[in-house]
Each structure stands twice: as structure tokens, then as C-alpha cells.
């Protein structure tokens, strides 16, 4: 799957049948997204802004997108820096939803 494919998809609900992606698929998907890195069972990216106001504006846009997709990142805000962490809690790992949301978040900027 490539970045354009992620952008054209919508996050879908997970069930007890949903499996976490394999490491090889995660590596392949990460190659399509600039700046995202795998950290244990998550993917993470740091965004740097001119000031706090711009960082908060970005976070508000991410929150709105997360609500639309019904998939929510963990968000750390540090004055002009925002760190987003994505993973699918239901499967205790990564699913396609994480990469769909990551691509759409990157498209905000």
C-alpha cells in the first residue's frame, strides 16, 4: 500500500478477530510515510512549529480528523512541539488504521 492509498481509505472498526500487522508489513508501510518511526508497538512522529499557538492549531485539526476516523492518537504538546503516537489498543499493536491516520495527519500540514 502506498501513501495515496492510505489517504483514500477510512479507518475501520477493529474486532477481536483483527490481527496486528507483521514487522515486515510495518516496515513496508513506514517507507511510505516521511518521519514516522516504529517504537515498540507504536509509530511516532514529532512535529515542530513556530510557536505554541500554531502547535495547538495543529492539535485541534488532528483531534477533528481523529474524531472523523474514530481512531485517536496519543498526543504530547511541548510549547512548539507536538509528538503523536499511534497504535491500535484493541490489538495491542499496529493495524492499517494507524497508517491511514498517519497519512491523513501528514496531509494537514
HELIX and SHEET records of a PDB file:
HELIX    1   1 UNK A    3  UNK A    7  1                                   5    
HELIX    2   2 UNK A   23  UNK A   30  1                                   8    
HELIX    3   3 UNK A   52  UNK A   69  1                                  18    
HELIX    4   4 UNK A   89  UNK A   91  5                                   3    
HELIX    5   5 UNK A   96  UNK A  106  1                                  11    
SHEET    1   A 4 UNK A  37  UNK A  39  0                                        
SHEET    2   A 4 UNK A  42  UNK A  48 -1                                        
SHEET    3   A 4 UNK A  81  UNK A  86 -1                                        
SHEET    4   A 4 UNK A  74  UNK A  78 -1                                        
END                                                                             
